[in-house]
């Protein structure tokens, strides 16, 4: 069953949310705003899982893959479609 990353596009993310990017290899993390990622035209139509696969660790010594999470008001949230 696909998760929220496979169902949500970057363009669907509210500007109030931050995207936490954490490296799976070195565990460093950083925050990005959706507007920062949408400055690249190629990112606008990507699903969140495709965006996650495209992003790499920012540390120049670590080419690791990353995982992303949505943060709203500095709280980690997950997307649950259809729940009351």
C-alpha positions, 0 to 999 in steps of 0.5 A: 500500500503506497504511503502519503509520499506516493499520493501527495505532490510537492505543489499540494504542500501548504506553504505553512509546512516545513520539510525536514530532510534527514540523511539516512547515512550520516543522520544530519538533518536540515529544513526546507520550505516548499517554496525553496524546492519549487523554484526548480521547475522540475520539482513542481510536478513531483510526488513527495516520494520522487522528490525524496529519491531526488534529494541527496545529503547536503554535506559535501562529504556524504552522498547519502540518500535522505528521508523527508517528513512534513513539519507544521508548527515544528511538530512532525505530522503524517498525512492521513487521507480520509480520516475525520 
